[in-house]
């Protein structure tokens, strides 16, 4: 069974299938890559919680930066957020994002967390 949450005409924010959770690309608000990354990761935390998971169950992350010059600054926020010993498979590249003000977009695939 496929479950879609927050579905619109173009995309769903969350898609669940066979214990795997797929999030649409998340962006953040704020000035600068650090603020946008923190906000983006907070949005990811909220969506994962709604889907029955958390950052410790992320399988893969794809990070797009508007400018690779921001790589170290984004990584400083990312590294503080990822649970120690639970880093997902990750790729990071430079891409033109949907709006000029955006500096980072993150796409997440995660496993559902076991029921408590």
Secondary structure, 3 states (H helix, E strand, C coil): CEEEEEECCCCEEEEEECCEEEECCEECCCCHHHHHHHHHHHHHHHHHHHHCCCHHHEEEEEEEECCHHHHHHHHHHHHHHCCCCCCCEEEEEECCCCCCCCCEEEEEEEECCCCC
